[in-house]
Amino acid sequence: MRTASAVWRCSIGSAQTSTIYRPKDIDWIHVAVKVALGLMLLGYAVAPFAASAQNLGTSPQFGQAVQGQQATTVEGTVLNIVNWGCNVIAPVIAVACLGVAGWHFKSGRGYLGWGVSGVALMVISGLGRMAEGFITQAQGIQ
């Protein structure tokens, strides 16, 4: 396909032409990824309107770390740190590391360090969730 340049020229001569190569088939995987990302974006925009608050009774509970825990106790503080680090931080960084590892693998660069870091962060996340379970189980011991 040959098209004229998009820039208007005041010269008398003809415009330069360029060749644009376009694939004949539709890349359905690319289309599916775009649709999935669009649905996620729409979900993130609509979710705050559809979310319902936790019912804690007649009065709001401030300073409440986790349901049944106080933020001022050692157990509540440790549980908050473990929850945040192992349920949010480690998996997000692990996915980013694995994505960079895939990108480096595709481009022919060193990928093993990124991949090992991503897997190690997922292991840390799992061990932290196990520790969270131990902390929660230990609350009943007097």
C-alpha positions in Angstrom: 0.0 0.0 0.0 1.5 3.3 -1.0 0.2 6.5 0.6 1.2 10.2 0.3 2.9 11.9 3.1 0.5 13.5 5.7 2.3 16.8 5.6 1.0 19.4 3.2 3.8 20.9 1.1 3.7 24.2 -0.7 6.2 23.1 -3.3 5.3 22.4 -6.9 6.8 18.9 -6.8 4.9 15.8 -5.8 4.8 14.5 -2.2 7.0 11.7 -1.2 5.4 8.3 -0.9 6.0 5.7 1.8 5.1 2.1 2.1 3.1 0.8 5.0 3.1 -2.9 5.7 0.1 -4.2 7.5 -0.6 -7.8 8.5 -3.3 -9.6 6.5 -4.6 -11.6 9.5 -6.0 -10.2 12.8 -3.8 -10.9 15.9 -6.6 -12.4 18.1 -4.3 -12.7 21.1 -3.5 -9.0 20.9 -7.2 -8.2 20.7 -8.0 -10.5 23.6 -5.4 -8.9 25.8 -6.7 -5.4 24.9 -10.3 -6.4 25.8 -9.2 -8.0 29.1 -7.2 -4.9 30.1 -10.2 -2.7 29.1 -12.5 -4.9 31.3 -10.0 -4.6 34.2 -9.9 -0.8 33.8 -13.7 -0.7 33.7 -13.8 -2.9 36.8 -11.4 -0.7 38.7 -13.6 2.3 37.8 -16.9 0.7 38.8 -15.7 -1.3 41.9 -15.7 1.6 44.4 -19.4 2.3 43.6 -20.3 -1.4 44.0 -18.3 -2.1 47.2 -20.1 -2.5 50.4 -18.6 -1.6 53.8 -18.0 -4.1 56.6 -20.8 -4.1 59.2 -19.2 -3.7 62.6 -22.4 -2.8 64.5 -23.8 0.5 65.4 -20.6 2.5 65.7 -17.5 2.7 63.5 -14.4 0.9 64.8 -11.3 3.1 64.7 -7.8 1.7 65.5 -9.0 -1.8 64.6 -6.1 -3.7 62.9 -7.9 -6.8 61.8 -11.2 -8.1 62.8 -10.8 -9.2 66.5 -7.4 -7.6 66.8 -6.2 -4.3 68.3 -3.6 -2.3 66.5 -1.9 -1.5 69.8 -1.2 -5.1 70.7 2.0 -6.8 69.5 0.0 -9.5 67.8 -2.2 -7.0 65.9 0.8 -5.0 64.7 2.7 -8.1 63.6 -0.3 -9.4 61.8 -0.7 -6.1 60.0 2.9 -6.1 58.9 2.7 -9.7 57.7 -0.6 -9.0 55.9 0.7 -6.0 54.1 4.1 -7.4 53.2 3.1 -10.9 52.2 -0.4 -10.2 50.7 0.4 -7.0 48.8 4.1 -6.0 48.5 5.8 -9.4 47.8 3.3 -10.6 45.1 3.3 -7.3 43.2 7.0 -7.1 43.1 7.2 -10.8 42.2 4.9 -10.4 39.2 7.0 -7.4 38.1 10.2 -9.4 38.4 8.7 -12.3 36.4 7.5 -9.9 33.8 10.9 -8.4 33.4 12.4 -11.9 33.2 10.1 -12.7 30.4 11.0 -9.5 28.6 14.7 -10.2 29.0 14.2 -13.8 27.8 12.4 -12.5 24.7 15.1 -10.0 23.9 17.9 -12.5 24.5 19.3 -10.9 27.6 20.0 -12.4 31.0 16.8 -13.4 32.7 17.7 -15.9 35.3 18.3 -13.3 38.1 14.9 -11.7 37.6 13.2 -15.0 37.4 14.8 -16.3 40.6 14.0 -13.1 42.4 10.3 -13.3 41.3 10.0 -17.0 42.5 11.8 -16.1 45.8 9.4 -13.3 46.5 6.5 -15.7 45.9 8.1 -18.2 48.3 8.5 -15.3 50.9 4.8 -14.5 50.3 3.8 -18.1 51.0 5.9 -18.4 54.1 4.5 -15.1 55.4 1.0 -16.4 54.8 1.9 -19.5 56.8 3.3 -17.3 59.6 0.0 -15.3 59.4 -1.9 -18.5 60.0 0.3 -19.4 62.9 -0.3 -15.9 64.5 -4.0 -16.3 64.0 -4.1 -19.8 65.4 -2.0 -18.7 68.5 -4.7 -16.2 69.6 -6.7 -18.9 71.3 -3.8 -20.0 73.5 -3.8 -18.6 77.1 
